[in-house]
């Protein structure tokens, strides 16, 4: 199953929420207003009760960088604030908060780029001559930076409408208030807080548009938080109805809860004296306190998705757990959390001289493998749960533990937790090697023995194993036995501070290859290892459909965690059994695919079992299966499960999660779908005719070519249509000559591997991308040009007018598309599908935001690319540096997808001033897909030369280097290489991140670098994962011609 890409996640604010409209309207309307208690769309109305401005607004003398706020007759501007969001870069969010001063909004011109796009939100409060009479004006503008900088006045919009916050209903609630906010959740901090007990006469003035609002109230022992949205088109009243309360969800709080605060869309008031919450369905963060004594409280918090009634729990037991741990030989960064039931402990406070003082204290202790303390750090106050420290002395290579304890006054036993980590560095390896002796199940020397050495790699954060094929263990070494029963691992393969798994396999006494399977963890300090036949346990796997020639893949899996070894292939005998003798302290996981010749159905089998129990074990792999069949009423139906070949149907173990590819044909077209299914019962697959795209919004730059956009199509049952093609070949005829058995993660990505049992040993082989005959998106219709494009899109602007020619593409294809020259919001609409609609009817609206090119005043200089290479699609980087007096100015410039160096603010280049251009260009070798070459060039030019430069040529002395390191720990999963290029007289080094280093024999080799001769530094950092080993290695290199 193809993995979906995740979109970039950006932390905007703690106070983000999604408001779902609620129905109902039961409150009495105020005169001249329209009720919004049911989120109705409000039509425009003529009744305006507020003193709106005239069309011609008086303008006072303006100053550059200041905006004068308009006036309202009979009211005085008292205070206000604004928020500016930089939308010029779709992958970065910039917030600027501004406060009114003397009726003016002071900008910060130095932080505003003229060509960027900005959203600016204004909240201005006006007070009347009568006490407690207030109007709050809310407005939003979309402007370029140039328009914003040239703006001098912000008048009150003539089409503004009156909105009245109303908490009079429901009438049986007390302590009622309301927070009103802009539609954009990024603006939560500048909303309107309405509390009638403090300011009873508050009205909101705004242009027609959408608002969000949160209602707070209390009834006896229950607090209420109701969230709604309103589409305001005329005078309106914001309210909630009884039906909103009945649609909400009740949470029962822990007993003794005080000072309860519920965060989602707004800054809430605190509830006291409640033991229940009634909340609209949404995501919340709940804070509360519990009292330990008259002068001591404990503060708790919990994040949750509220969708159903629930009793929230605070248990007596508090457990300390790690939030993160990052360690190198020089630094430690870690944080912990104290959990009790549904909540996490924030702190314990004592009332001291009328002020609450935090009381939590902690210790972070690093111990070596012998248990000796090598570092200790204390945490207090608000920082009790965190530590960041430089380590002096630095840690040597080896295994360490971080022991964390935390306590507070009155607690007798400290909270405690620990986690191991490994430091790897340039220590000398074991010089003796590891000698292994192994027996078969009868005690005789093991025949056809093989040894496999694996380096244990914990799974990467946020990455999930797919249940069958993902392995997080790198095979470092393999060898055949030197003689029956004797095997050897050289010392160079066993590095200090590294955890390894050893697998020894060979023939059982009856000559069955792969019949014996030993597994054990080892370290570099071991010199001998004995595997005795008396410790083997027999596992007999039975499967009635299995035939001689079928195999069962068997691997070792750490209890509750990930795979430790690659699988071996165990053959089925003529009794429909696969027999293996195993020694391990971990779980044995077996899986396989069967294709019986007497049926069109396939069998996917799996079984995981612990080897803790004494004695031999057996498992009937077909004891509890369910059948998955394709949709009915179509031609040539076929299904694949995980990495299988296609069959007419599949039997799979009940309760397993299976990844399915299935296809059907009709009227000369084949339709292929993907689906993930939990197989709890016999299931006939089905899909719906209408499928809709679920693409994320795309952000591109105006005028840029070869922009990559795509769309996936789903029905309401989460079937994803990924391919449509003319039915030129039946899927059942597409059988793999060699089945993928598992996947291996490495620096070059994920590769598919096969495992074979030759009868004399186990053989692993990488399967090339074209070795799989049923790979999503690679069919005859999967690529552009193979047939008439399946889909025709048309771009439309905000006026719903077509822009440019139609875009022809195929389903799931990332075809290149040229962005329009005019910035703005566009929609790419599917206007035609070039295949029948009787099976699948597609609809797709792809939202595309076209940002202006950063600055129109740009100097573009074409780059010459070194011979044999082409510009990669990966992002290159560049800088321009110059001097102004003693100061060094750095301007970030760019290299576009057409190979042009773009320098912004061309008019600011001074002819007689010296400029340094630094370029790091990512290249790929022509004829390959390898983006591992970095081209570095440094130019020093006068401004006049730069302005007249027609082309940046490749240096005549260009050389190719591949910096290599020996005796480096074999750590490739997260190793990074950084080139630090000196810039004489112009400040700090120019740092370039290379492609991931890779191992070639015993050398760690950084990515290829093309540059002129000179000297620079290479810094290699490596880590296994967030919890295992780390190292830092630095080395100077001198580049020689032809090196």
KOLTORTOR-400607 format. One record per residue (C-alpha): residue in one letter; z, x, y. Coordinates in steps of 0.5 Angstrom, whole numbers, plus 500, padded with zeros to 3 digits. Last residue first. Example, Ala and Ser with C-alpha at 12.3 -4.5 7.8 and 13.67 -1.06 7.14 Angstrom:
S514527498A516525491
***
This chain:
X489581529X482582531X484585537X491586537X497581539X504583540X509579536X516578538X521574533X525568533X528565528X533559528X535555522X538548519X540545513X542538510X544532514X539530519X533533515X531540512X531543518X527549521X526552528X521558529X520561536X514566537X514570543X508573547X504579548X497580550X490580547X486573549X488567545X486563539X492561535X492558528X499554526X505558524X505562517X512562513X510567508X513568500X506565498X503561503X508557506X506552512X508552519X507545523X502545528X504549534X508547540X506551546X511553551X509556558X514562560X518561566X516563573X510565576X510572577X508574570X507567566X509569559X507565553X512562549X509559542X513554539X513553531X517547528X520546521X521539519X519539512X518546511X524550509X523555504X528560508X524566511X524572508X517574511X514571517X507570519X504569526X496566525X492570530X485569533X482573538X478571545X476578548X470574552X474569554X472562553X469559560X472554564X466551568X463549575X469552579X467551586X474548588X478553583X474559587X476556594X484555591X484563589X484563581X488566576X487563569X491563563X487560556X491558550X487555544X491551538X488550531X492546526X488539527X485540520X480534519X474539517X467540518X468543525X475546526X480542530X482544536X488542541X488545548X494549551X492550558X495554564X492555570X495559576X493558583X493563589X492560596X486562600X483555599X489551599X488545594X491539597X484535597X484536590X490531589X490531581X487537577X483534571X481539566X475536562X474536555X471529554X478526551X482528558X485535559X491534564X495537570X502537571X504541577X509546578X511549585X514556585X519557591X519564594X514562600X510556597X507559590X502556585X502553578X498549575X500546568X496544562X497540555X493537549X494531546X491530539X484527538X481534537X476538541X471541537X471548533X466553531X465556537X470556542X470550547X467551554X472546558X469542564X472542571X474535574X478535581X481528582X482524588X482518584X489519582X492517576X486513573X488506574X492503568X488498563X492493560X489491553X491484550X488483543X486476542X484475535X482469531X479469524X477464519X477466512X475463506X470457509X469462515X462465512X461472515X459475521X465474525X464472532X468471539X474475537X477476544X479483548X484480553X484484560X489486565X488491570X484497572X477497574X473502570X472499564X475502557X470505552X472503545X472507539X473504532X480504529X477499523X482494520X477489520X470492522X467493529X462491534X464491541X460486546X457489552X461489559X466484562X466477560X470472566X476469564X479470571X484475568X478479565X475478559X472483553X468481548X469482540X464482535X467482528X464484521X459490523X452489520X453494514X455501512X455503519X462502521X466503515X470498511X464494508X462499503X470500501X474505504X479500508X484500502X483505497X481502490X476508487X482513488X479520487X476520494X483522498X484528493X489527487X493533487X495535480X501536475X501538468X507537463X506541457X503542450X502535448X497535454X502530458X499529465X502527472X498525478X499526485X498523491X499527498X503525504X502529510X500536512X507538512X509535506X511529502X509528495X507521492X507519485X503517479X496516481X492514476X486519473X479516472X481510476X478503474X473500479X470495474X475490475X474490483X467487481X461491485X456488490X461483493X459484500X465486504X471484507X477488508X484488510X487481510X494481511X498476507X504475511X505467509X503465516X496468515X495476517X490479521X490487523X487489530X484496532X484500538X482507539X479509546X473513546X472513553X476513559X474509565X481506567X486509562X489505556X495501554X494497548X498490546X501490539X496487534X498481530X491478529X491471526X488468520X486461518X484460511X491461508X493465502X495464495X498468490X500465483X508466482X512466475X519468478X523473482X518478484X520480491X513480494X509485499X502483500X495486502X489482502X482484500X476479501X469479497X463476499X457473496X459466496X466467494X470473492X477474491X482480492X489483491X493489493X500488492X507492493X512489488X519488490X523487483X527481481X524480475X520486472X512485472X507482469X500483472X494478473X486479472X487487473X486492478X488499477X495501478X498505484X503499487X501493483X493491483X490484483X483482481X480475482X472475481X470469483X475464487X478457485X485460484X489465488X491471483X496471478X503474478X507474471X514474470X518479466X525479462X525483456X519487457X522494458X526493452X531499453X535503448X541508449X544514445X552515446X557516451X556512458X555516464X547517463X546511468X540507467X533505472X528501468X521500470X515496467X508494470X504490465X496489466X493482464X486482462X488482455X487485448X485492451X492492453X493496460X500498461X503501468X509506468X516506470X522510468X528512472X534516469X540516473X544522475X549527471X543529466X541531459X536527456X532526449X526522450X523516446X517512448X516506443X510501441X512503434X505507434X508512439X508511447X508518450X513521456X510523462X514527467X516525473X518529480X525531481X531529485X529522487X533518492X540515493X544510490X546515484X541521484X534519481X531523475X524522473X521519467X513516467X512512461X505514458X500510454X495514449X498510443X499503445X504499449X504491449X510491445X514495450X520499447X524505451X528509446X533514450X537519446X542523449X542531449X549535450X549537443X542540444X545545449X542547455X545554458X544557465X545564467X545568474X548562479X549564486X543561488X545554487X544550481X543542480X542540473X536536469X534537461X529533459X526533451X521529449X516532454X511534448X512530441X513536436X518532431X523537434X522535441X518538445X519541452X522540459X527544463X528541470X532545475X535542482X536546488X541546494X540551499X545556502X543562499X536562497X533562490X526563489X526570490X531571485X526569480X527563475X527565468X526561461X528562454X528557448X522559445X519565449X518567456X518559457X512556462X513557469X514552475X517554482X518550489X517543487X519539494X524533493X523527497X519523492X515516494X512513488X516507485X521503490X517504496X522509499X524508506X524512512X529511518X532518518X528522513X530522506X534528503X531534501X533538494X529544493X526543486X525548480X521546474X522550468X517549462X519550454X513549449X519549444X526549445X530554441X533549435X540545436X537539433X536535440X532541442X535548445X535551452X537558455X536559462X536566466X537565473X534571478X538578478X537580486X540573489X537572496X539577502X541573508X535571513X538564515X540557512X546553514X547547510X551541511X557537508X560530510X567528512X571522513X578521516X582516519X589519521X595516517X601513520X598510526X603508532X599512537X592513536X588517530X582520528X580525523X573529522X571534517X565537517X563541511X559547510X554550505X552557506X548562511X552565517X555560522X555563529X562566532X562562537X559556536X557552542X560545542X558537542X563533539X563525540X568520537X574522542X570522548X573516552X580519551X580525547X576530542X578536539X574542536X576546530X571552527X572557521X577553517X577556510X575551504X571556500X564553502X566554509X570549513X568546520X573541523X572536528X579533531X580526534X584523539X584515541X589514547X585511552X589509559X590502562X593502569X599499571X603505571X601506563X598500560X596503553X589503550X586504544X578505543X572503541X573500534X567498531X567490528X564486523X570488518X573494521X569500523X571507526X565510528X563518528X559523533X556529531X553535535X554542533X551549535X549556534X548556526X545549527X548543526X546535527X551530525X550522526X554516526X558518521X564514518X571512519X574506516X579501518X583497513X587491516X580487517X577484523X572479521X567474524X567467521X559465521X555460523X548461523X542465527X546470531X543477530X549482531X552488535X560488534X565491539X572492539X578494544X585495541X591494546X598497547X603495553X605488550X604490543X598491538X594486542X587485540X581486545X574483545X566486546X560482543X553485543X548479542X542478539X539470539X541463537X544460543X552461542X558457541X564462540X571461537X578463538X579462545X585464550X581469554X573469556X570474560X565473565X558475562X553480565X546478563X541477557X545479551X552481552X558476550X565478553X572476550X578478553X583477548X582476540X589474537X585471530X578474529X573470532X570464529X562464531X559457532X551456533X547453538X543446537X549442539X550445545X543445548X543437546X549436550X545439556X544445560X542446567X537449572X535444578X528444580X524444586X516445584X513449579X519453575X518454568X525455565X528459560X535458556X541461554X547458552X554462552X560457550X567459549X572455545X579454545X580448549X573448552X570454556X563455559X558460561X550458562X545463562X538463565X531466565X526464570X519463570X514462576X513458582X515463588X522463589X528460593X535460589X541455592X548457592X553452595X559452591X561460592X567462588X569456584X562454583X560461580X553463580X551470579X544471581X540477577X539484579X542488573X538484568X531487571X529490564X529483561X523481565X523473566X528474572X535472572X540467573X547467571X551461570X558459571X563454568X571455567X571448564X567444559X568436559X562435564X557438560X554438565X556440572X554447572X548446576X544452579X539449584X532452585X528451591X520453591X517458595X509457597X510460604X513467601X518470605X516476608X516483605X514487611X512494612X508496605X503502606X508506601X507500596X500499597X499506595X503506589X499500586X503493587X505488583X510484587X516480585X521475589X528472588X531469595X538467594X540462599X548461601X552456604X560458603X562456610X557453614X553458619X548460613X548466609X542469606X542474600X536478598X534479591X527483590X523485584X518491584X513492579X509498580X502501578X501508579X495511584X499513590X505516586X512514588X518518587X517522594X516515598X524513596X524506599X529503604X529496604X531493611X535488613X540493616X540497609X538493603X539497596X534500592X534501584X529505581X527505574X522509571X519507564X515512560X509510555X505506559X505511564X503507571X508502570X513504574X519499575X522498582X528494583X531491589X537489592X540485597X545483603X547479609X540476611X543471616X540463615X538458620X531459620X530464614X527471615X523476612X525483609X523489613X520495608X522502610X518508607X514509614X518505619X516498622X517495628X518487627X513482624X514475626X511471620X505466621X505461615X512458617X518460613X522455609X528452611X530449604X529442602X522442600X519436597X512437596X512438589X508442584X509440576X515443572X514445565X520442562X525447559X530441557X535442562X530443567X531437571X526436577X529435584X528431590X535428589X539431584X538429577X543426572X544430565X541429559X535433558X533436551X529441548X531449548X527455549X528461546X531467550X530474548X535479550X536486553X543488556X544494553X538497557X531499556X531504550X524505549X521504542X514507540X510503536X511503528X505505524X504501518X504504511X498503507X500500500
***
